[in-house]
Every structure is written in structure tokens, then in C-alpha cells.
Amino acid sequence: MTAVLDARNVTKHFLIGHNQRVQAVDDVSIAIAEQEIVGLVGESGSGKSTFGKAILGLHDKTGGTVTFKGETLPQQYGPADFQRYARRMQMIFQDPYSSLNPRMTVGEIVGEGLRLHSNLRGREIRDRCADWLVRVGLQADHMARYPHEFSGGQRQRIGVARALVLEPEFVVCDEPISALDVSVQAQVVNLLDELKSSMGLTLLFIAHDLSMVRYVSDRMAVMYLGSLVEVGRANDVFFRPKHPYTEILIGSNPEPDPASERGRVSTHIRGEIPSPINIPPGCRFAGRCPKVMDVCREQTPELIPLKGESGVDAGRQVACHLYT
């Protein structure tokens, strides 16, 4: 399938002092096909949100290119660029508190995009906003309220409605269900799946809940300390992980069956995720990897196609010296 969005060697470094930089995203490449949902997982601090924001121009890219439907997006966005792409690409932000203007009503927040990027006016905008609030599990009369009058989960739903009201082609979902209870999580996930079918929606779905990511996504990408370590079909990555970090990450996912939970092997990762400041050569996971080799501390592994048996690993890519 043709890629709707193609990110190649995307890099985002933040300068924080003399000869010091935070390597938040480093040489990440991934292509997302039309109506595909790609789940992006990894520990907090791995660069997932920064990558999503760099794709949409909310962060200037230090390096690399992003192509959307064959058109190369700017390295640094200006007001005209945001105006041009806002209706086609949107983002559901992770923080439901700081992402909403406390001085605007919910109706103003959700309807702002329509006022700026559509020909709808007055009652048409109000009706559209009311419809979307109901679709995400709120009520039409909530439009007159302010963000401080809602719980964290309700604010997250307002953010979902704001992003989807323009009916964009591509959406970066940055932890869109983390603040929601289980029933509303299912509602939002089913809504995204419905829009994928009815609108041809394409998603980059960033989350920590690996079971939900597997359920939602067609493919899964695993990120660690600013780089991708494994990419493949969601079920293959979840049930047959190849990279040592993916194995531990999947193994740490809570098991609903207490008996199975007691019988599983401990999968705790040694130590904390290292600092992303001036990362040394070698595999970034070497200091915590139970399968580390001498070469891991000397050479940085590249994301390469993995050759498997009977087509099980078709399309799988792994960045690990175990497979070179």
C-alpha cells in the first residue's frame, strides 16, 4: 500500500548548554499506509511524544524529512503552514489539563477549528460541536461549561472531540485514553476504528497500554531512548517479540489471570532509562540488556529486516546485534 505519511531519518535534538544536547529523537524512520493504525510504545522518556510533535511541525526537526501524501512537509513550520495542514493533520494531546484554554468554553474550544478552517458559521458550528461531544461520551449542553468544571477523563474526551471535529486524514494520538476509565476507553477506541473505516482515517497511536495498542493497531513500533528497536505486525510483536527490550516490555504487561501471573518469569528491567544527553556509541539498551555482548557496547545496531520462517516475520525489523 502507498504510504500516506513517510518519516525518514527524523531527528530532534534540544540544545541545553555548551556542547550538550538532549537526543530526544534520533534517526527514526517509519511509513504509515492509508487507513493504517501504527501503535508506538515505549517507556516514559523514550521520545514518543516528541516524535509525534515533530511529524506535525509542533517541534522543528533537527534532521530528516516527513512526506505527507507525496508532499514534503517543512522543516520549520510558519503560520501559513499550520493554516494549510491543520484540517488534514491533527493531534490528540497527552495532557488534558494544559492542552485546553481555561478561559474558553468547551463549545469555543471544540468549535475553534471549524471557525478557522471551514465555511460553517453560527448554529452550524454549534450543532457540529454538540454532535461530536455526544460521540465522545459527553453531553451537548456541556458546550457552555469551562474546562475546570470537568474531570481529567472528561477533559481528555474534549481534546479528542477538538481533534476529530475537523475530520482530518491523519491524527497523532498521544496517550488519548490514558486518563479514561475502561468503558470510555473502549468507546473512544471504537470511535477511532469507526472513523478509520468511514473517513479513511490514518493514525499514529502512542500509548503505554500494550494490550490496547495490540488491539487497536495494525502494526506496532517499539521505541527506546529516541530510536526504534523493533517494528512489525501488532500480533507478531506482542506474541513473538524479538528484541530483548521488547521481550521485557511485553513481559511486564499485567496478566489478568492471577495463576498465569504467578507462574511467569520475572521481567524487570535493570536500572532506569539512561539520560538522553550526549548518548555514547553502541546499543542504547546495552546497559540494561540481559543478553548484552561486547559488540553491543561498541557499535550502534541498525534497524534491519528480520528473516523468519514461513513468513511469520514478514515485514519485521529489529535493531539488535543478535540478528546481524
N, C-alpha and C positions, 0 to 999 in steps of 0.2 A: 504494500500500500504506500501511497505517496505521503510523505511527511508534511503535516500541517505546520509544525514547529520543529526546527532543526537547530540545536545549540551545539556549537563546535568550539572546543578548547576554551570554554568560558572561564575566566579568571577574575576574581575580585579580591584585591589586597587593600587593607586600610593602613595608611601611614600613621604611626602613633609616636614617632620620635626619630632621633638621629639614627639612621640605618636600622630601624626597627619597623616591621610591618606585620600586621595580622593577616595570615594567609587563609582568609575565610573560605574562599572557593578557589581551587587550583586545577585548571586544565580539565574541566568537566565537559563531556560530550554526550548528548543524548538526543534522539529524534523521536517525535511523538506523531503517530499517524492520525488520520481523520477519525473522529469518534472513538479514539482510544483513551483509556484512563491508565496513566502510569503512576504507580504509588512510589513515593520517595520516603525511605525510612532511614533511621539512624539515631544515635544518642543526641541529647541536647548539646548544642555547640558544634555539631558536625558540619554546619553550613547549609542546611536545607532551606531555611527561610531566606538566607542571603542569595542563594542561587535563584530562587523563585522571583525575588525582587529584581535581581539583575536581568532576568529574562524580560520583565515588563518595563524596564527602564527606571525603576524606583531607586536603583543603585547604578551609578555609572560603571561600566565594565572596564576593568584594568586591561583585559585582553580577550581575544576570541570574538566570535560572531554569533548572532542569532538571526535566523531566517524564518519569516512567517509567511506561509503560502508563496514562497519563491521571492519574497521581498526582504532584503537585508535591513534589519532594524538599526537605528542609530546607536553609536557607542555611548553617546550622551544625549539624553532627551531634552528638548526645549518645550515651551508651552504649546507650540504648534504640533509637535509630535504626540504629546498626550491627547490633544484635541482630536488628532487623526485616528489614533488607535484605541481610544477609550471605549468605543462602542463594540469593538471587535475582541478586545482582551481585557479581562478584569481579574481582580484578586479578592479573595475572602481572607481577611487578616486574622492573625492568631489571637491578638489581644482584644477582647470585646469591650474593654474599658477605654483604652487610649485611642482606638480607631473610630470612635463616634464623637462628634462635636456636641459637648454638653449644652450648648446654647441653642441647638436646633431641635425641633420636634422630630419625632420618628417619620412623620409624613414628609417633612423637609429633607431629612437625611436620605430616605429611600427614593424620593422623587427628584433629588438634585440632578442625577444623571439624565433623567428624562427631560428636565428643563434645559439642560445644556446641549444634549445630543439627539433630540428628537423634535418633531413638529407638534407634539402633543402639548396641550395647554389646559390650564384650569381644571375642570371637572374630569377630563380625560386622564390627567396625571393622577388625580386623587383616586379614581376608580382603579387604575392600574396598580397603584401602590397598595390599595386595600386588598386587591386580589392576591398580590404577592405575599402580603403579611399573612393572609389566611393559608396560603400554600406552604409556608414555613412553620405553621403551628401557632401563630399569633391571632389577634382579632383586628378587624377593620377599625374599630374605634380607638385602637392603640395609637393611631396616627397623631392624635393631639397631645400625646404624652412626651416627656423628655427622657433621655437615656437613664438618668439617675433613678427613675421610677421602676426600673426593671432589674431582674436578677441577671447574673452573669450569663446563664444559658439563654435567657430571652434576648439579651444584647447580642449574643452570637447569632441568633436567628435573624435579628435586624441586619447584621452585617451580611448574612447570606442573601437576604432579600435585596439589599442595596446592590450587590454584585450581579445578581441574576436578573434584575428588573430590566436591564438593557438587552437581555437575551444575547449575550456575547457568543463568539465562536470558540474562544479558548479561555479557560479560567485556571488560575493558580489557586488551589485550595490549601491555605496554610493552617493546618490544625482546625478545620471547620467544625469538628464535632467534639473537640476535647472538653468543652465546657457544658455539654448537653447530657441530659440523662439518657438512659438506654433506649427508651421508647422514642424520644425525639431524634436520637442518633439514627435509628432505623428510618424515621420519616424523612430526614434530610438526605440520607444515602439513597433512599428510593426515589426522592425527587431528582437528585442528580442523575440517577440511572434513567429516569423518565425523560429528562431533558437531553441526555445523550442520544436517545432514540428519536425524539420528536424534533429536536433542533439541530442535530448533528454536532452536539457539544463535545469538545475535547478538553481533557482535564489533566493537570499535574496535581496529584493528591498527596499532600505532605501530612504525615501523621506518625504517632508513636504506637498506636494500637495495631500490632502486626496482623492480628486475626481480621480486623476490619479492613485493613489495606488489602489483604489477600482476597477478601470477599468482594471488594469494590473494584479492584484493579485488573486490567488485562496483563500488564507487566509490572514487575517490581524492581526498583533500583535501590541499592543499599549504599549509603554514604558514610564515610568515616573521615573525620578531621580534614574536610574540604575536598575530598576526592571520592570517586566512585570505586567500590571494591567488587561489586557484583551486580549484574543486570540479567534479567531473564523473565520468562513467563511466571506469573504470580504463584501458581501452584507448584511449579518446579523449584523456585527459590525457597518457598515456605516449607515444603515437604522434603526437598532434597538439596539443602544448602551446600555450597562447595567451599566458599571462603571461610577460614576459621572464625572471622568476626561475625559473619552471617550465621554460622552454626551456633555461636554463643548467644547472639541476639535473638534468634528464633527459640533457642532453648530456654531463654529467660522469660518468654511469654507465659503468662499464667495459664495453668492447666485446670479446666473446670472440673475434672474428675479427681477428687482427693486421693484415691488409690493410685492413679497414674502419677499424680504429683509427688507422692511419697517415693515411688519407685524410680523416678527419673534421675539421671546423673546430674550432679551439681554443675551449673553452667555460669558461675560468677566470673566476671572479667576481673583480672588482676589490676588493681590501681585505678586511677582516674584518667579520663581522656587528657592527653598532653596539651600543653599550651600551643596555640596556632601561630605563635610569634617565631618567625625565622626557623621554620621546621628543618631539621638536618636531613641529609640524604638517606636513602633506604626506605623500607616499607614503614608507613606511618603507624602500623599496628604492631610492629616488631616488639616493642617494649611490654606488650600485654598479651602477646600471642603464645598459646601453649605449644605450637608447632614451629616456633621460630628456628631458623637456620642462620649460619654465618652470612650467607649471601643476602639475607633479608636486611641486615644492618648496613649493607654497603651499596646495594643497587635498588632503585625505586622501581617496583614492578609496574608494567603497563597493563591496561585493560585489554585482554586478548580474547578471541573466540575460543570457547571450550568445546573440544571434540568429545562427544559421548557415544554411547551405544544405542542403537535402534531409534535414533532421533530424539532421545529423551532430552538431551542438552542442546537441541537446535535453537540457535539464537542466543544461547547463554554466553555471557562474557564475564571473566574473572580476572582480577588483578592480584595474582599471588604467584610466588616463585615455585610453589608446589606443582604448578601446571605448565611451567616453561621448560 
